[in-house]
């Protein structure tokens, strides 16, 4: 039995710890913050319960598969409810579109917007389903060590169907012409780290996850997932220590022997970092897997300017999820990916979970989470936060046709400097490494340190990428790699 230290208690860290403890190892998680969950933390203020990060629950089978491997099911931890409509889109000129959960209703919606598009959507999503099934069953569980991992008959035979080398933008425009439909289909890739023109058409698999598998919500909030993962970890015997920030390592030859924290030192036979990869490399110093120059050349997914808001009234014109596409989608993407700057006319997202779940806000009040995607690496400024708060509020009030600002009784902003402070996030990123072709599969940062025989990485900056489902898978993959590396 090995002594394993896992750095960080985000979903990937909790998943890794659970699998390693199940294998029989003695596992301790060291978390720098006062609560577990990483970017998926939660806090409460004035009776409002705010999920700090992830708010979309997609790919429910990934969660269910994880629970099943430990003898549980989703319903053992929380009630999962499908959100209907999946989300509401606000366009210019006060138009709005509700994206229905029902597939038949979705076909009708597309047909009403563009004649002949229902049949095209059916064809488009059948292709997307193939990519999803190959991607989620064959590709994401590859550790990204060697190109030979992809010498798989199904992958090779389907390489053209996967459309790894064609543009997402070109792919969707081959099916649809209406700008609204194009925006709806581009939405899921907005956070992948590149424009639709530079994102592989493979990622239409996200449209299948969105439009066919649906948008879900765990009653009580997204933090219910973190609580479930912590419960499973502790049931396997994992020790979770919060308020323990890792500050360095002691080495003997090619092994880490001790992990140093601000609260003391921990003996280790194996170390897994689910903390920010670039930050971990800085702590490793001469044992870093990659140089500062390497990290500076990586393309990062966006950061975000977030607002957590408590409102002393109900806002009937909002759904649970709301996309404000009432400005130029292309301009905002350009100002994130091509000409990084604070956006001139930002699109934004509003989550109103109190529309579904009364427990997250006091009676008669509304819980709002506003997210504006921004480029990573920008200079942060609290005055800018207020500027963009007013931009979002002006457009929110105009689109929902009611006053909101004067009913706000709680407000907190959160942006690049906060991501750096709380998570040591490289360039203040919110979503990890961009899913571009040059940063896919074996081209992602490796799961194993090349200078140390017992140091591994997991999470959104390595295989398979950002998001809750990939984080779960990343934990399982690295635990498998550790298991395979040990000689029994």
Steps between C-alpha positions, in 0.01 A plus 500: 500500500640840395456833672340729244469877526244666272537876468165674462142391568332591173300231322809352333684485833208338680452250216870410492511457878193275496638266235843479665352435843281229349820340366620479862724804532511734799381828349505854640360804318663836577274796415616861528152647547269463798248291306530221245390514138749723322322710239178318592490644852187653651429771753197649675425864571178662627308178436621469137696185411746567218679237292827676423588331173336225291129548449429269203449130567557323169591139416317349801619150411860598588393582856285187520784280376734642765250438780435145376870412527470553875164328544280809489255669269430868442179488702697390807635855517255741338188537292594567139247707307499567128471871428224591253546716304870419499574871470360828372684716246443874491568655158501855374170690474360323809457170318557182695517128433442216746695184416268214598602176668270300270675399178180519297441852626863584417451383140190717478694795636778465241246460221317816611824698481633355174292293259648155442727521807318233702617227262849652493512511880410133516787417264740736681427346840534143371855591392554672835378190684760286323773746604367504855495123531848456353630796699352402836557126467829484309689829508461669839629201696831503311780633724658696215843339537552363148346530154471121507210536744294615203591205280150373563295357213188698586693826531703443183197396296307796629771765471315681222165468674655652813600807294811574703648707220202703385359819649201507731385823334517346153320189625199678646474739205477199270174416679347831604489862382288687754719708739290400802547129433872550443529682834306227680736237363815703567402565863635174654847555353527864614700388804726248325767759430479587129268652244262272314722542194798350684319235705494147352157387377548204734354722772153486351485215753426781746182578305391141548564529875305826508205436271445126536633396842365816659572749775453379858514642850576333836244634748681691772759632257803383307689463827297184560739339251801606709335368815432168327859470383634587844271243661622230261865598559464488878310169482809360323715624790631825348606766752403852387694789654383851414690823567828323409684681222782307335820707493763259366652152490796303632669261256723198516638421158211476255230479764301746707526386860323777687235761418542827689201714600446810711378265777774238491664229290345177369685182404414374152566203274287645219384857436217609271437868433149602405603860568580737214762321289710811427500597868602146596790523256616817676493318834699214350764747380781300335275191494229681304352313206486816287674837487346845544552550126297187427209624707514849349452343156191301600160615379275532801123475518325817619485650841180653633364801678239362738234667711316325783180696559208476741182673383209599724232405245410233244595546134244309297661567161808295588539125465751291696766554229502816287734601218516865401593489132377852437842619382744381233612142578797524259630826648498365855677178392762709317565706815554181700708295260654725233542846647486442878340795676212579730199455268340804340153344464499178701260213478417358841326217680256521791423200718189528715492168691227624732260454205552124547612470860336702778770397748766727348324830577270636773128488420396760245859575400720404206854362485699626199840395367626719214798392290681706239771304312826694475851434374749355752806701593332842508563759770223474757333808645207529742388820328468300179286248686252776580507624141407157368246444774317808377523385138350162593232654719395752234448224246347258751241754607424589140451138395293389801306828500523559874730676743760277665785721619292679763396161646856367542566434869825306459776525239849356465730508198767242419756507217859440392677603821257287702570193283872559556461548875265208566630245247841632386335497157748562220425843350181499705337243271165354598477199267852366456671425170327579172378199302678587178634237261859578607406442864299181462573144617879431497566874454359585844727533805587149619347317794842389627804706594794407276763582768332332796390138510221553754342834404180527295249764390125505452233759423399755239850578370566142395312203353218516400434872569275752675152443643351282774461178295859521363625568854336179621654306213840660557499371858421147387761506223786618722407250772521229237840623387629493857364150549674384182828663600524317831668159521302261719 
